Amino acid sequence: MLGVDSGLKPAENDTCEVDSIAFSRFIGSLSEFYWASRHPVRKELIEGLLLTSLVIAERGSIAIPETLKENSVLREKIGEISKSM
């Protein structure tokens, strides 16, 4: 979809190894795709992946774009989705 490596590699016990640099780049590309989207269904689908990715990044101390850190709407949604992960 984005043409960018996600940085996630399958590991044992149904987990993933995370390449933090590639994953950070993936989040940046995903957020650009999210903000550029004008289609409401596509935007909602991207948002789910973006929020999940941001929770993983925060838990792994992986850098995320400053614009995402400062977005209060996304911050609130991250807080909510984080509780269920």
Secondary structure, DSSP 8 states (H G I E B T S, - for coil): --SS---EEEEGGGEEEE-HHHHHHHHHHHHHHHHH---HHHHHHHHHHHHHHHHHHHHTT----HHHHT-HHHHHHHHHHHHT-
